[in-house]
Amino acid sequence: MARSYSWRSALGLLLIVAAANTAIWWGFEPPLGRGIIASISVAVFIVGWHFALLCYLMPQYEEALDLAENVDPERVRKTIAQLIDDGRYALLLRPQVAGDLTPDQFAAARQRLESAAALVPGGHVEQGPRVLAHDFDGAPPSLIHVPSFWIDRHTVTNSQFQRFVTTGGYAQAALWEPDAQPLVGRFLDRTGQPGPAFWHEGRCTPGTEEQPVVGVSWYEALAYARWAGKRLPADAQWRKVAGWPVTLEPGNALANHLAQHRYPWGDQFEAARANLRPGGCGQLVAVGEYSAGSSSHGVNQLLGNVWEWTCDEFEHLPSEVAASRALSKAGQMAVSLKITRGGAYDTDLDGQSASELIHAECPLARAPNIGLRCALGWNDILPASALAGYQPPPTATWLMPVNPHQARVRQEIEAHNRERNYLRSCDDKGDASIECAQSESSDCGQRVENVE
């Protein structure tokens, strides 16, 4: 699009700036040789330098204006609506994107977040010994600080994972861990199409759309979380929401410990509240069932139906068990075992609490009873007040368009970052943090600190 007015305006500004620089030079520096010709020579040099700079910058400036003016608002609106409909609303709420949304778009993404995920307040959780069905000495319990976070109310369903497959998630290299990229081509369904292990022709079995997706490796779970703008929960976060620990009052004999509930609903086991082997169901069910077993935060099926991948490695597995699992047949490469939590429809509790029910799996395992649930750090997204006082941006002129609400958004981001730094400034004593693999769109975000 031609813009002769832009060139005229810019050239006028150029002459004004050049004249000002010449006047400053004349006032503070004596003319060379105290002659008119020398002074004119310097003025011409200053004007020429500015003109050369303008010639260099103007094409880029024109291109930027073209891009700004040629953006189709309707296309942007449809793209944002599609992201929300696909369950990728978390991407829109991140500081890098949220500042470009209108209040209605931001509110729609925020509403979807609040309906699909539960906000778990920060606090401490007792990270006890990690035990399986094997008897061995584990590490002594320690007190872990967990900052506030969001966690999905339900595990990821087949229909949700279908959108990841349909939009080409298996072909997007940026979503995958570097060590898994050579193996992505082997993550196929029963018909050789990219997708979970038990799907057919890139689709789940009809009638199972609302059941949790299974047959996905840890790498597939992590790629999905990144695609959605989220991440896999840390082990301490999972225990925080499943055990909802309560700090005991000062003076109590156990005041240095936490009162963690044995099950998401309380301390008494009830087979009818969870899809475990004692309940007799014996198969996968929809993620909305067994709502009586939800946690106090409204998170369903933390216990039973499917094991859930976390982002943490298993550290205290006996060496003989680790040696038998750490070498994957899929590529004969040594891998670190990953923690799964919650048990499945075929799991016996054997008197264990939800927090004690833990398993370690090769990250390449694609089992029929392992699924995933996504989480999101509280400080990974902007608060609901970020776009208060928004005003529509003015019409683009020869100056670059300026959005008047950006200053407020920047203030919110700065405040948000200060809170992030505060959350990371907890006492760091001994073995400090539980960290996840980092990525731009799926960062564990917060450090989970050992503060005992």
Buried (B, 14 or more C-beta within 10 A) or exposed (E): EEBEEBBEBBBEBBEEBBEEBBEEBEEEEEBEEEEEEEBEBBBEEBBEEBBEEBEEEBEEBBEEBEEEEEEEEEEBEEEBEEBBEBBBBBBBBBBEBBBBBBEEBBEBBBEBBEEBBBBBEEBBBBBBBBBBEEEEEEEEEBBBBBBBBBBBBBBBBBBBBBBBBEBEBBEBEEBBBEEBEEBBEEBBBEEEBBBBBBBEEBBBEEEBBBBBBBBBBBBBBBBBBBBBBBBBBBBBBBBBBBBBBEEBEEEEEEEEBBBBBBBBBEEEBEBEBBBBBBBEBEEBBBBEBBEEBBBEBEBBBBBBBBBBBBBBBBBBBEEEBBEEBBEBEBBEEEBBBBBBBBBBBBBEBEEBBBBBBBBBBBBBBBBBBBBBBBBBBBBBBBBBEBBEEBEEBEEEEBEEEEBEBEEBBEEBBEBBEEBBEEBBEBEEEEEBBBBBBEBEBBBBBBBBBBBB
